[in-house]
């Protein structure tokens, strides 16, 4: 009876290499397992925002896929037991990361990932709203986010690193990505490699490059000019009212397009048409900012749409 209870804690992912459990005790009861734990159970990020599969960063997905792949490769033929930490949020995040692993390493499509994990992955069908400062009128589930990751994989924006290029995952340089996404370095994410960047709305700070206020950092548009010239940005798009002088960008050869809306998460049809035309025809990167989101919008959310 005890063995039967322990067996129910196991989810078979690959019978020859990988199982999942919520209890490390399963390893001792069932035999030849090597425990694998991943530190995704932190309570908040560097800004104090709650961590969940809804807010997890691309860098964490890459770290997880790399760590679990290395564990399986280096310890064959021993079976790896991925132990999830207790708590609904921790289990949800762990299962989300596992789905990302299956897509990136096994090239399994999102709907098949959900089917494979459905006995545990009860959260995948539970859509959650996403909004920081206003009410959202749309919801996204883990399946939506997996869909965004799958699009990145299918477009070859994201792929596993090859030998000798540990920090280059497809078109993403992990070190560069983590540097610029940091709120202290610009709060900037390249959503579509070679096409689109989202970043925090700049603020006119006079002669200051940036300003810290109660743990929050704002940036003068001049700060972004050097960064954009390095990254190859040719156009900046403003989606909300702003208080800086666009000439800071235009004088540096960077176009500035004003598509101010009313602060709603869903823009007008005309604004969408203009934006799509602009991004389709742009020869250089397009950098988009708005003030609705503290951390612009999650890359997986963007690509899922």
C-alpha positions in Angstrom: 0.0 0.0 0.0 2.8 2.4 0.8 4.5 1.6 -2.5 1.2 2.3 -4.3 0.9 5.7 -2.7 4.4 6.6 -3.7 3.8 5.4 -7.3 0.9 7.8 -7.6 3.3 10.7 -6.9 5.2 9.9 -10.1 4.6 11.3 -13.6 6.4 9.5 -16.4 7.9 11.9 -18.9 10.4 9.5 -20.6 10.5 5.9 -19.2 14.2 5.7 -19.9 15.4 9.0 -18.5 12.9 11.3 -16.8 10.1 11.3 -14.2 8.5 14.0 -12.1 7.4 14.0 -8.5 6.3 16.3 -5.8 8.3 14.3 -3.2 11.9 13.4 -3.1 10.9 10.4 -0.9 9.8 8.7 -4.0 13.4 8.3 -5.1 14.2 6.2 -2.0 11.0 4.1 -2.3 11.3 3.4 -6.0 15.0 2.9 -6.4 17.4 4.0 -9.2 16.6 7.7 -9.4 18.9 10.7 -9.3 17.1 13.8 -7.9 17.0 17.0 -9.8 15.8 20.2 -8.2 15.6 23.7 -9.8 15.4 26.9 -7.8 12.2 28.3 -9.3 10.4 28.5 -6.0 11.5 32.0 -5.1 8.7 34.3 -3.9 9.5 37.4 -6.0 11.9 38.9 -8.6 14.3 41.7 -8.1 11.4 44.2 -8.2 9.3 42.4 -5.6 6.8 41.1 -8.3 5.4 37.6 -7.5 7.0 34.9 -9.6 4.8 32.4 -11.4 4.7 30.8 -14.8 2.9 33.9 -16.0 5.9 36.2 -15.3 8.8 33.9 -15.7 11.6 35.2 -18.0 13.1 33.6 -21.1 16.5 33.4 -19.3 15.0 31.1 -16.6 13.5 28.8 -19.3 16.9 28.6 -20.9 18.6 27.9 -17.6 16.1 25.1 -16.8 16.4 23.5 -20.2 20.2 23.6 -20.1 20.4 22.3 -16.5 18.0 19.4 -17.0 19.5 18.4 -20.4 23.0 18.3 -18.8 21.7 16.2 -15.9 20.1 13.6 -18.2 23.2 13.6 -20.5 25.8 13.3 -17.8 24.1 10.6 -15.7 22.9 8.0 -18.2 21.6 5.4 -17.7 20.4 6.6 -14.4 16.8 8.0 -14.4 16.4 11.6 -13.4 13.6 12.4 -10.9 12.6 16.1 -11.3 11.3 17.0 -7.8 8.8 19.9 -7.7 8.6 22.0 -4.5 5.4 21.9 -2.6 2.8 24.6 -3.2 0.4 25.3 -6.0 2.5 28.2 -7.5 5.7 26.1 -7.4 4.1 23.1 -9.0 2.5 25.3 -11.7 5.8 26.9 -12.5 7.7 23.6 -12.5 5.2 22.0 -14.9 5.3 25.0 -17.1 9.1 24.8 -17.3 8.9 21.1 -18.0 6.6 21.8 -21.0 9.1 24.3 -22.3 11.8 21.6 -21.9 9.8 19.1 -24.0 9.2 21.6 -26.8 12.8 22.7 -27.0 14.5 19.4 -26.7 11.9 17.0 -28.2 10.2 19.4 -30.6 6.8 18.4 -29.1 4.0 20.9 -30.1 2.1 22.7 -27.3 -1.2 20.8 -27.5 0.7 17.5 -27.3 2.7 18.8 -24.4 -0.5 19.6 -22.6 -1.9 16.1 -23.4 1.3 14.5 -22.1 1.2 16.4 -18.8 -2.6 16.7 -18.4 -2.8 14.4 -15.4 -0.9 17.0 -13.4 -1.1 20.1 -15.5 -4.6 21.2 -14.3 -3.5 24.9 -14.4 -2.8 24.8 -18.2 -6.5 25.4 -19.0 -6.9 28.1 -16.4 -6.5 31.4 -18.2 -5.3 34.4 -16.2 -5.6 38.1 -16.8 -2.5 40.1 -17.4 -2.5 43.8 -16.4 -0.4 45.9 -14.0 -2.3 49.2 -13.8 -5.6 48.6 -15.5 -8.3 46.0 -16.0 -7.4 43.5 -18.8 -10.1 42.4 -21.2 -8.2 39.3 -22.3 -6.8 36.2 -20.6 -3.8 34.0 -21.4 -3.2 30.4 -20.2 0.0 28.4 -20.0 -1.0 26.9 -23.3 -1.0 30.4 -24.8 2.5 31.0 -23.5 3.7 27.6 -24.7 2.3 28.7 -28.1 4.5 31.8 -28.0 7.5 29.7 -27.2 6.6 27.3 -30.0 6.4 30.1 -32.5 9.9 31.3 -31.4 11.2 27.8 -31.9 9.5 27.3 -35.3 10.8 30.6 -36.5 14.3 29.6 -35.3 14.4 32.7 -33.0 15.1 30.3 -30.1 17.0 27.0 -30.2 19.3 25.0 -28.0 22.9 26.2 -27.8 25.5 24.2 -29.7 29.0 23.3 -28.4 31.3 26.3 -28.2 28.3 28.8 -28.2 26.9 28.3 -24.7 25.3 31.8 -24.6 23.8 31.8 -28.1 20.4 30.2 -28.1 19.2 30.6 -31.7 19.1 34.4 -32.2 19.2 35.2 -28.5 22.4 36.0 -26.7 21.5 35.1 -23.1 24.0 37.5 -21.6 22.9 40.4 -23.6 19.2 39.6 -23.0 19.7 39.4 -19.2 21.7 42.6 -19.1 19.2 44.8 -20.9 16.0 43.2 -19.4 17.3 44.2 -15.9 15.3 47.2 -14.6 18.6 48.8 -13.7 19.9 48.6 -17.3 16.9 49.8 -19.3 14.0 47.4 -18.7 14.4 46.3 -22.4 13.5 43.1 -24.1 14.0 42.1 -27.8 10.7 40.3 -28.4 11.2 39.4 -32.0 14.9 39.1 -32.8 15.9 41.4 -35.6 12.5 43.1 -35.7 11.0 44.4 -32.4 12.1 45.6 -29.0 9.9 46.7 -26.0 11.2 48.9 -23.4 10.2 51.1 -20.4 8.9 54.5 -21.3 11.7 57.2 -21.0 11.2 60.3 -18.8 12.7 63.7 -19.3 15.2 63.9 -16.5 17.0 67.0 -17.6 20.8 66.5 -17.4 20.4 63.1 -15.6 20.9 59.9 -17.4 18.7 58.0 -15.0 17.1 58.6 -11.6 16.4 56.2 -8.7 13.3 56.8 -6.6 12.3 54.4 -3.8 13.8 51.4 -5.5 12.5 52.3 -8.9 14.7 53.5 -11.8 13.6 55.8 -14.6 15.7 56.6 -17.7 16.3 59.7 -19.8 15.7 59.0 -23.5 19.3 59.9 -24.1 20.3 56.7 -22.2 18.5 54.6 -24.8 20.1 56.4 -27.8 23.5 54.7 -27.3 21.8 51.4 -26.6 19.6 51.6 -29.7 22.5 52.5 -32.0 24.4 49.5 -30.7 21.4 47.2 -31.2 20.4 48.6 -34.6 17.1 50.3 -33.7 15.8 52.6 -36.5 12.4 53.6 -35.1 10.9 54.3 -31.7 7.1 54.0 -31.4 5.2 55.7 -28.5 1.9 54.1 -27.5 1.0 56.5 -24.7 1.4 60.2 -23.9 5.1 61.0 -23.1 6.9 64.0 -21.6 10.2 63.8 -23.4 11.4 65.6 -26.6 11.3 63.2 -29.6 14.2 65.1 -31.0 16.5 63.3 -28.6 15.9 60.3 -30.9 15.5 62.0 -34.3 18.6 64.0 -33.9 20.5 60.7 -33.6 19.0 59.4 -36.8 16.3 57.3 -35.1 12.7 57.9 -36.3 10.0 58.6 -33.8 6.4 57.6 -34.4 3.6 58.7 -32.1 0.7 56.2 -31.8 -0.8 57.5 -28.6 -3.8 55.7 -27.4 -6.1 56.2 -24.4 -4.1 54.0 -22.1 -6.1 50.9 -22.8 -4.5 47.5 -23.3 -6.2 47.0 -26.7 -5.4 49.8 -29.2 -7.8 51.0 -32.0 -8.0 49.2 -35.3 -6.4 52.2 -37.0 -3.4 52.2 -34.6 -3.0 48.4 -35.1 -3.0 48.8 -38.9 -0.4 51.6 -38.7 1.8 49.7 -36.4 1.7 46.5 -38.5 2.5 48.4 -41.6 5.4 50.1 -39.9 6.9 47.0 -38.5 6.4 45.1 -41.8 8.3 47.7 -43.8 11.0 48.6 -41.3 14.5 47.8 -42.3 15.9 48.1 -38.8 14.7 47.2 -35.3 11.5 48.9 -34.0 11.5 49.8 -30.3 8.1 50.2 -28.7 7.3 51.8 -25.3 4.3 52.4 -23.2 3.7 53.3 -19.6 1.0 50.8 -18.8 3.4 48.0 -18.0 6.2 48.3 -15.4 8.0 45.5 -17.2 6.8 46.1 -20.8 5.1 42.8 -21.8 6.3 39.3 -21.6 8.0 38.0 -24.8 5.9 34.8 -24.7 2.7 36.8 -24.4 3.8 38.9 -27.4 4.7 36.0 -29.6 1.6 34.1 -28.7 -0.4 36.8 -30.5 
